[in-house]
Amino acid sequence: MADLDEDSLRQDLDGQPADPVDAPVAPPQGTGKSLTIGAVCKALAQEFPDISISKIRYLEDQKLLAPRRTAGGYRLYSATDVSRLRTILRLQRDEFLPLRVIRQELAAGRGSEPEVTQASSAPAGDARPGAALRRLTFSIQQRGSLYSLQDVVDETGAEPRLVAELEDYGIVKGELRGAERYYDETEREIVRAVTELSRYGVAGRNLRVFKTSAERESALLQQILAPGLRSRNPERRKEAVEALENLAAVASHLKHLLLVRELRRIAR
């Protein structure tokens, strides 16, 4: 029982018993093996590090998932349910779609995505802008691994002087440990993105507009969710952080649409 999540020990919000995290489940006839909610979390954790039981339940509350229930009220997820959940999470992560749009995509038949290797790079020889960038999962709560300056330079193809310039303008913020400076995964991918832009003559000083925009958006989202984020109740704060991630996806999608509209005007 050491692996039981705190959520599994409480009564579910809809009055049903809380789901067992790792309890063995007999497969329903004719449908193959079913998974408990805890097993689903473990199965998807490598691709989606920020997945949680409460997040899956939230998606169910939003009518995006409808797992089968046992006579005792426990959720059981079929292979189709897991595939649908993976699609939802990828649409959030890779296309920054809000849940309302994801619901429309699923209704249109986009309920299953082919398996792809996470963080796969673009095909060799693809010289289009941004082709070298990789889609990764970034968690608000976790920084991920740390990389030395040399690691960042080797993996992104950036010049050390470009990284230093980004530090000067506050675009990236390395962490000094002893005599070595380290960067987390988000900082590394910022360097990768800027390396792409630098091929078109974009310098560190030109990126302040992106930094300022991000700071303003962050402040707005913080203001919206301030009561939950400041709460001393761990569960309420956890829900606020998950809501923050969802709002960030909506904000990113909106910003992308506004940019597309402006670029259409330029391309006329």
Secondary structure as UniProt FT lines:
FT   TURN            2..3
FT   HELIX           6..9
FT   TURN            13..14
FT   TURN            29..30
FT   HELIX           37..44
FT   TURN            45..47
FT   TURN            49..50
FT   HELIX           53..61
FT   TURN            62..63
FT   STRAND          68..69
FT   TURN            71..72
FT   STRAND          75..77
FT   HELIX           79..95
FT   HELIX           99..107
FT   TURN            108..109
FT   TURN            118..119
FT   TURN            124..125
FT   TURN            129..132
FT   STRAND          146..148
FT   HELIX           149..156
FT   HELIX           160..168
FT   TURN            169..170
FT   STRAND          175..177
FT   TURN            178..179
FT   STRAND          180..184
FT   HELIX           185..198
FT   TURN            199..201
FT   HELIX           204..207
FT   HELIX           208..224
FT   HELIX           226..230
FT   HELIX           234..267
//
